[in-house]
Amino acid sequence: MNELSEKSQVKLDVKTLIGIIMGIVSIAGIWFNLTAKISSIDSAIVRLEYNQSLNDEFRIKWPRGEMGALPDDAKQDLRIEYLQKDVENLILKLEELKEKNNKK
């Protein structure tokens, strides 16, 4: 049996050599494609986590009124305040009328 040395020779035909090179190139291409996909998925996960944290903040603060209000809500609140004042005035007038009727 021949031993391996500096003068050892390997005989390959060109077809086999091209096949080996193509195999290495395709494996490298697959490797780069997979690492790019993994990187893309990682960045998508980071964006989703950020959006989820914003959603959590919105979900908690919006009902409390800490994140502002819709313009319609502001109009409605203003109308309610006016109605409360009108009701208070009506109650005062009603009490005055009751007192006048009780004095008679």
Secondary structure by P-SEA (a helix, b strand, c coil): cccccccbbbbbcaaaaaaaaaaaaaaaaaaaaaaaaaaaaaaaaaaaaaaaaaaaaaacccccccccccaaaaaaaaaaaaaaaaaaaaaaaaaaaaaaaaac
